[in-house]
């Protein structure tokens, strides 16, 4: 007898790719409107809310396609896998954006950081601000594994919580 249980990876790929497409379009829209360096937290908040909605949607879709059955473990796997696919797409896009679309991205981000430091920490000297910007630019690559880890943990927790509320045996 064969099992008709849907494959978790199909939901992770589908909803992870949807997240990637929406965030890339959103980022390019901000870029073409010259809002990439606005300093607003809205793009980050938008990204996390969108990811949460898509993870929940993936879990509910899986349950619907699985004759209403869902375990907390399945929900956790879907949440984590969807977030990981989303994170991989995000990292790949940032690499392309920072090296092809906006080659001086790290330097412009450094300028924005120095402006923000001057406003928020006026006690810092120009030398201290300059050192901080140099370190940020030098270690920009550290954000890539950090994105993978944070997204995966976010998906893990959100999948687990969603699974607690939507599980059915």
Buried (B, 14 or more C-beta within 10 A) or exposed (E): EEEEEBEBBEBBBBBBBBBBEBBBEBBBEBBEEEEBBEEEEEBEEBBBEBBBEBBBBBBBBBBEBBEEEBBBEBBBBBBBBBBBBBBBBBBEBBEEBBEEEBEEBBEEBBEBBBEEBEEEEEEBEEEEBBEBBEEBBEEBEEBBEEBBEBBBEBBBBBBBBBBEEBBEE
